[in-house]
Amino acid sequence: MTMERDTIKTAIRQKVIDLANKLGEDASDISDEDIIPATGALDSAAILELVVWYEKTYDFPLKQEEINIDNLGSINAMADFLLARKSG
């Protein structure tokens, strides 16, 4: 699996868009810095589905205390957190 930042961000963005589409929302204009829960494009169940997908896709089990806005709030935060943990 490639661990390139842009590739990771593209995959996360696509998953957010797909989950939003299932809810009848359009998240195609989401930016890398947008706080995903604050956009209103995903409900709590979809956010949970995004986190589960993130863990499975990147073989990246999260600790309870790591599931927060700082680490998972935006596309950039998710990519940066993944890369920092995988390289450390």
KAWOTA-V791544 format. One record per residue. N is the residue number from 0. SS is DSSP state (~ for helix, > for strand, _ for the rest). PSI is psi in degrees with one decimal (* if undefined). Layout:
BEGIN
N/SS/PSI + N/SS/PSI
END
This chain:
BEGIN
0/_/133.9 + 1/_/140.6 + 2/_/43.9 + 3/_/134.1 + 4/~/-47.0 + 5/~/-37.0 + 6/~/-42.7 + 7/~/-46.8 + 8/~/-40.7 + 9/~/-43.2 + 10/~/-43.8 + 11/~/-46.1 + 12/~/-44.9 + 13/~/-38.9 + 14/~/-42.1 + 15/~/-45.3 + 16/~/-44.6 + 17/~/-45.0 + 18/~/-40.7 + 19/~/-41.7 + 20/~/-39.5 + 21/~/-28.0 + 22/_/3.7 + 23/_/19.4 + 24/_/154.4 + 25/_/110.6 + 26/_/17.5 + 27/_/-19.5 + 28/_/14.4 + 29/_/134.7 + 30/_/167.7 + 31/_/-23.5 + 32/_/-13.3 + 33/_/136.3 + 34/_/109.8 + 35/~/-50.1 + 36/~/-30.6 + 37/~/-17.3 + 38/~/-24.9 + 39/_/0.7 + 40/_/-26.0 + 41/_/139.0 + 42/_/178.8 + 43/~/-36.7 + 44/~/-39.9 + 45/~/-35.7 + 46/~/-42.6 + 47/~/-42.1 + 48/~/-38.4 + 49/~/-44.1 + 50/~/-43.3 + 51/~/-44.0 + 52/~/-44.8 + 53/~/-47.1 + 54/~/-45.8 + 55/~/-45.2 + 56/~/-41.2 + 57/_/12.8 + 58/_/59.2 + 59/_/75.3 + 60/_/131.7 + 61/_/144.9 + 62/_/152.2 + 63/~/-43.1 + 64/~/-13.4 + 65/~/-14.1 + 66/_/90.3 + 67/_/171.2 + 68/~/-37.7 + 69/~/-38.8 + 70/~/-32.6 + 71/~/10.0 + 72/_/-30.2 + 73/_/170.0 + 74/~/-45.3 + 75/~/-44.7 + 76/~/-43.2 + 77/~/-43.9 + 78/~/-46.4 + 79/~/-41.5 + 80/~/-45.4 + 81/~/-49.9 + 82/~/-39.4 + 83/~/-44.7 + 84/~/-39.5 + 85/~/-28.6 + 86/~/-18.7 + 87/_/*
END
